[in-house]
Amino acid sequence: MKTEKILVQCCDCGKIRVDGGWVDTERMPTGAFRTSHGYCPSCLDRAIAEVQSWVDDKDFALQRNVFHAEPVL
């Protein structure tokens, strides 16, 4: 069975996960890869903080009806 190589790229900064670390794209390994996306740790922290600020902003949440979601039928 042939194993496919999957290249994980941060959807925010574009860094590539290589051997458990995150590197800039100019140090990207060569070869044929399938691509998947996620967040590197620093971009994930920033994204979580941004979403948390939206949740903490009651006016923002009320304008978008965040606190009361209608059931999807």
Contacts in CASP RR format, 6 or more apart in sequence:
PFRMAT RR
TARGET T0000
AUTHOR 0000-0000-0000
METHOD contacts of the structure
MODEL  1
MKTEKILVQCCDCGKIRVDGGWVDTERMPTGAFRTSHGYCPSCLDRAIAE
VQSWVDDKDFALQRNVFHAEPVL
4 34 0 8 1.000
5 31 0 8 1.000
5 32 0 8 1.000
5 33 0 8 1.000
5 34 0 8 1.000
6 33 0 8 1.000
6 34 0 8 1.000
6 35 0 8 1.000
6 36 0 8 1.000
7 16 0 8 1.000
7 17 0 8 1.000
7 28 0 8 1.000
7 29 0 8 1.000
7 33 0 8 1.000
7 34 0 8 1.000
7 35 0 8 1.000
7 36 0 8 1.000
8 16 0 8 1.000
8 17 0 8 1.000
8 35 0 8 1.000
8 36 0 8 1.000
8 37 0 8 1.000
8 38 0 8 1.000
9 15 0 8 1.000
9 16 0 8 1.000
9 17 0 8 1.000
9 25 0 8 1.000
9 35 0 8 1.000
9 36 0 8 1.000
9 37 0 8 1.000
9 38 0 8 1.000
10 16 0 8 1.000
10 17 0 8 1.000
10 22 0 8 1.000
10 37 0 8 1.000
10 38 0 8 1.000
10 39 0 8 1.000
10 40 0 8 1.000
10 43 0 8 1.000
11 37 0 8 1.000
11 38 0 8 1.000
11 39 0 8 1.000
11 43 0 8 1.000
12 39 0 8 1.000
12 40 0 8 1.000
12 43 0 8 1.000
12 46 0 8 1.000
12 47 0 8 1.000
13 40 0 8 1.000
13 42 0 8 1.000
13 43 0 8 1.000
14 25 0 8 1.000
14 40 0 8 1.000
15 22 0 8 1.000
15 23 0 8 1.000
15 24 0 8 1.000
15 25 0 8 1.000
15 40 0 8 1.000
16 22 0 8 1.000
16 23 0 8 1.000
16 24 0 8 1.000
16 25 0 8 1.000
16 27 0 8 1.000
16 28 0 8 1.000
16 29 0 8 1.000
17 40 0 8 1.000
18 27 0 8 1.000
18 28 0 8 1.000
18 29 0 8 1.000
22 40 0 8 1.000
22 41 0 8 1.000
39 47 0 8 1.000
54 60 0 8 1.000
54 61 0 8 1.000
54 66 0 8 1.000
55 61 0 8 1.000
55 66 0 8 1.000
60 66 0 8 1.000
61 67 0 8 1.000
END
